[in-house]
Amino acid sequence: MPKISDIEETPNPNAVKFILREAVSNGTAHQYASADQATGDTLAKSLFDVGHVVSVFYMDRMITIEKDDEGDWDDLLPVLAVPIRAAATVNSPAGAAAAAVGGAIAALTSDDPRLLKINEILDEKVRPALMGDGGYLEVLGLKEHTLSIRYQGACGSCPSSLTGTLMAIEGMLKQEIDPEMEVIAV
């Protein structure tokens, strides 16, 4: 049972990030945009069951929950803490290795060497900041000069992710990888 170390606000006013003392996943990101998607995941399903929850994202020692506009954090936080504290934890040395591969699935299944470099840049310069705000970024693929990404967690519906952050990522990749690079969020 993980203990909650801290609860942090995120730039997205409808999302909060729970910091845990023990990991609930081994470096793999779990993203659910509805209760129907979370049916097979005990932790995510129990969080949706609280009500007013519109998305759940968790990875390692972080859980980000997004609420609808009607939900009030003062009412929701104590109720959300119950299933989080009851969740199973993972303690595996494989966790560190899995974390290194977390955002690089598209790179591993592609023969395009640019994807490996893109993921290295994102791991070094972008993902740590997004995780600090309760989110993450998954690379979906690269076709010619267009990189498809998906924001997860608090970043999934945050206006700054879809504008400023996206433009910053595109500018960085244009400078370091390909001057014709276009980045789209799906």
C-alpha positions as CSV (number, residue, x, y, z in Angstrom):
1,M,0.0,0.0,0.0
2,P,1.6,3.2,-1.1
3,K,1.8,6.2,1.2
4,I,1.1,9.6,-0.2
5,S,4.2,11.8,0.2
6,D,2.7,15.0,-1.3
7,I,-0.2,16.3,-3.4
8,E,0.8,19.0,-5.9
9,E,-1.2,21.4,-8.1
10,T,-0.3,21.3,-11.7
11,P,-0.5,24.1,-14.4
12,N,-3.8,22.5,-15.4
13,P,-6.4,23.7,-12.8
14,N,-8.4,20.5,-13.2
15,A,-5.5,18.2,-12.5
16,V,-3.5,17.3,-9.3
17,K,-0.5,15.1,-8.9
18,F,-0.1,12.7,-6.1
19,I,3.5,11.9,-5.2
20,L,3.9,8.4,-3.6
21,R,6.6,6.9,-1.4
22,E,6.3,3.6,-3.3
23,A,5.9,2.9,-7.0
24,V,2.7,1.7,-8.5
25,S,4.2,0.9,-11.9
26,N,7.6,-0.2,-13.2
27,G,8.4,2.7,-15.4
28,T,5.4,2.2,-17.7
29,A,2.9,4.9,-18.2
30,H,-0.8,4.1,-17.7
31,Q,-3.3,6.6,-19.2
32,Y,-7.1,6.3,-19.1
33,A,-9.5,8.9,-20.5
34,S,-12.6,7.1,-19.2
35,A,-13.9,4.6,-16.8
36,D,-14.6,2.2,-19.7
37,Q,-10.9,2.3,-20.7
38,A,-9.9,1.6,-17.0
39,T,-12.0,-1.6,-16.6
40,G,-9.0,-3.9,-16.4
41,D,-7.0,-1.7,-14.1
42,T,-7.9,-1.9,-10.5
43,L,-6.3,1.3,-9.4
44,A,-7.6,3.4,-12.3
45,K,-11.1,2.0,-12.0
46,S,-11.2,2.7,-8.3
47,L,-10.3,6.3,-8.9
48,F,-13.0,6.8,-11.6
49,D,-15.5,5.2,-9.2
50,V,-15.0,8.2,-6.9
51,G,-16.8,10.4,-9.4
52,H,-16.0,13.6,-11.2
53,V,-12.8,12.0,-12.5
54,V,-12.3,12.4,-16.2
55,S,-8.7,11.0,-16.6
56,V,-6.2,9.0,-14.7
57,F,-2.4,8.8,-15.5
58,Y,0.1,7.0,-13.4
59,M,3.8,6.1,-13.7
60,D,6.3,5.0,-11.1
61,R,5.6,7.1,-8.0
62,M,3.2,9.6,-9.5
63,I,-0.5,9.6,-10.1
64,T,-2.2,12.5,-11.9
65,I,-5.9,12.8,-11.7
66,E,-8.0,15.2,-13.8
67,K,-11.5,16.1,-12.6
68,D,-14.5,17.6,-14.4
69,D,-15.5,21.2,-13.9
70,E,-18.2,20.3,-11.3
71,G,-15.8,18.4,-9.0
72,D,-14.3,20.3,-6.1
73,W,-10.8,19.4,-5.0
74,D,-11.6,20.0,-1.3
75,D,-14.2,17.2,-1.5
76,L,-12.3,14.9,-3.9
77,L,-8.8,14.8,-2.5
78,P,-9.6,12.9,0.8
79,V,-11.9,10.5,-1.1
80,L,-9.2,9.9,-3.9
81,A,-6.6,9.2,-1.2
82,V,-8.4,6.0,-0.1
83,P,-8.0,3.9,-3.2
84,I,-4.5,5.3,-3.8
85,R,-3.4,4.2,-0.3
86,A,-5.0,0.8,-1.0
87,A,-3.2,0.3,-4.3
88,A,-0.7,-2.5,-4.8
89,T,2.9,-1.4,-5.1
90,V,5.7,-2.8,-7.3
91,N,9.2,-3.3,-6.2
92,S,11.3,-4.7,-9.0
93,P,14.8,-4.0,-10.3
94,A,13.3,-4.2,-13.8
95,G,11.6,-0.9,-13.0
96,A,14.7,1.2,-13.7
97,A,15.2,-0.5,-17.1
98,A,11.6,-0.2,-18.0
99,A,11.7,3.6,-17.2
100,A,14.5,4.0,-19.7
101,V,12.3,2.5,-22.4
102,G,9.1,4.2,-21.4
103,G,8.8,6.9,-24.1
104,A,10.9,5.1,-26.7
105,I,8.5,2.4,-27.9
106,A,8.0,4.0,-31.3
107,A,11.8,4.3,-31.6
108,L,12.2,0.6,-30.7
109,T,9.8,-0.5,-33.4
110,S,11.2,1.8,-36.1
111,D,14.2,1.6,-38.2
112,D,14.4,5.5,-38.4
113,P,17.6,6.6,-36.5
114,R,16.0,10.0,-36.0
115,L,13.5,8.6,-33.5
116,L,16.2,7.4,-31.1
117,K,17.8,10.8,-31.1
118,I,14.4,12.5,-30.7
119,N,13.6,10.3,-27.7
120,E,17.0,11.1,-26.2
121,I,16.3,14.8,-26.5
122,L,12.8,14.5,-25.1
123,D,14.1,12.4,-22.2
124,E,16.8,14.9,-21.4
125,K,15.0,18.2,-22.0
126,V,11.2,17.8,-22.0
127,R,9.9,14.8,-20.2
128,P,11.4,15.7,-16.8
129,A,9.6,19.1,-16.9
130,L,6.4,17.5,-17.9
131,M,6.6,14.9,-15.2
132,G,7.2,17.7,-12.7
133,D,3.8,19.1,-13.8
134,G,2.1,15.7,-13.5
135,G,2.3,14.7,-17.2
136,Y,4.3,12.9,-19.8
137,L,4.8,12.7,-23.5
138,E,4.6,9.6,-25.7
139,V,6.1,9.5,-29.2
140,L,3.6,7.8,-31.5
141,G,5.6,7.8,-34.7
142,L,7.5,9.7,-37.4
143,K,6.5,10.0,-41.0
144,E,8.9,11.9,-43.3
145,H,9.2,15.2,-41.4
146,T,6.1,14.9,-39.1
147,L,6.4,13.7,-35.6
148,S,3.2,12.5,-33.8
149,I,3.1,12.8,-30.1
150,R,0.5,12.3,-27.3
151,Y,0.5,14.3,-24.1
152,Q,-0.5,12.3,-21.0
153,G,-1.6,13.1,-17.5
154,A,-2.1,16.7,-16.6
155,C,-0.6,17.7,-19.9
156,G,-3.3,15.9,-21.9
157,S,-5.9,18.8,-21.7
158,C,-3.7,21.7,-20.6
159,P,-3.8,24.6,-23.0
160,S,-0.1,25.4,-22.6
161,S,0.8,21.9,-23.7
162,L,-1.1,22.2,-26.9
163,T,0.4,25.6,-27.7
164,G,3.6,26.9,-26.1
165,T,5.1,23.5,-25.2
166,L,4.3,22.0,-28.5
167,M,6.0,24.9,-30.3
168,A,9.0,24.7,-28.0
169,I,9.4,21.0,-28.8
170,E,9.1,21.6,-32.5
171,G,11.7,24.4,-32.4
172,M,14.1,22.3,-30.4
173,L,13.8,19.3,-32.8
174,K,14.0,21.6,-35.9
175,Q,17.3,22.9,-34.5
176,E,18.8,19.6,-33.4
177,I,17.3,17.0,-35.8
178,D,15.6,18.3,-38.9
179,P,14.9,21.9,-40.0
180,E,11.7,20.7,-41.7
181,M,10.4,18.9,-38.6
182,E,6.7,19.4,-37.7
183,V,5.3,18.1,-34.4
184,I,1.7,17.4,-34.0
185,A,-0.2,16.4,-30.8
186,V,-2.8,13.7,-31.4
